[in-house]
Amino acid sequence: MPAKIGVIDADASIPASLRRTASIASIHADFTAPVLNVRELWAYREVLYALVWRDIKVRYAQTVVGVGWVVLQPVLTTAVLTLLAGRWMRAPAQGLSYSLFAYSGLVPWIYFTHVLTKSSVCLLSNNGLLSKAYFPRLLLPLSTAIAGLVDLFVTIVILGLLMIYHGTAGGFRLLLLPCCLLLLIMVAIGTGIWIAVLNLYHRDVAHALPFATQLVFFMTPIAYPSSLVPQSWRLLYSLNPMVGVIACFRWALFASPLDISLLQLTASMMAAVVLVVSGLFYFSRKERILADVGIV
């Protein structure tokens, strides 16, 4: 049954540009729509633009370093990993400089964790907007993923400079890098959708998320290659979709061979597809009552 939607009231918590954009639309909520209604998402693209621009503007507002955090986080983490794992533990690096090896794993990982962190609160922090106007609620987690692409682009540029410095290149494989990035975005959005809805129903998810993210970090081949995982555990290990993402990412960037088997890569890709499809299905079933659940 179509939901009756009013025009957005003036609310200090909602940016003026977003109020203007959302109030323009002739709005009828159709909660019987398919799991992924691409036509509806396109119809509300201006709302998506406003959400993305808002996220980009407020992320580094009133910070001393500003956008420098985009550079500092991966660079400092790479330095620590290089000292601990590269020099002291002598972790193999697939024939690469260890700093380059570690940084190439951190680039997709930092984007993934950024989307998870922002998605976990995107429904709660926008509850005022959810209760005042209809737009596809899926735009909120999507906007966090799109806004994070700015930081991802900066870290990739730095990675390119490191590759030039070390004289390393992937040749024709670099043409496949956009496919690897698309896979990364898909995994991040699928996980972010799940986290966004679960945190709305169970607020302790936000408390468990940093710990869970830290655990998954050690189960992802960022500081070490997948070849160090015992053979009997590799298939189970590959059910982590970020394993396939990082393996493909390094394969496209460098001349090194893929360090997981075709079976393991397939398992990782299938896990990514299941994550996205199940996340979209779950979100579509809960979309109708998101605003009511978010009221504390």
C-alpha angles and dihedrals in degrees: 000000000000114000119231110239128193130206115272114266121224105275125171091215092062119069114245092234090055093047090053093047096047094044093056094066123092095232132206120157112226106189092173089071120121122273091266115024102187092177092057092046089053092049089057096043092122090061088051091051090051093049093048093048091048091052092049094049098047099040096082099021113138094006123135097218095034115180088000086088087072088064101033098056099058094034095052092043090050090051092053093046091047091053097044105032102020102045107019101033095030093221112187117250105195092260093306132115104274093232090055091045093051095043092051089057094045094054096070092032095056091049090049094051092045091056091046093050095047094041092053091068102026094100096041095047092048098046091117090057093045092055096048106048141014122243129138103289089212087075090075098064089035091056092054090053093048094046089052090059089078091063091041091055092052093050091048091053089053089048089053090053090050090051091052091048092052093040093239126141138159097221115205090358090076087075087069093054093095088058090053090049091049089053090050092051091048092053092046094049093045092051092041092054091054093047093047094056096037091052090052091057098033113033093191088073088079090055093048095044098081091049093045091048090052091052092050089050090064090046091055123079097245103116095025137028121258089243089078091066111097112259093240091058101042099092092051089043090054092060084083099092092210088066090066092041095055093041091053091043093056092041091055094046102044138037091243119116122255105275096210129064124252090253092053091047090051091050091051093048092048090051089053092051092048090049093054098041094046091045092053091046093049092046093050091052093050098037093092096064102030094110093050094048091049093060109102 
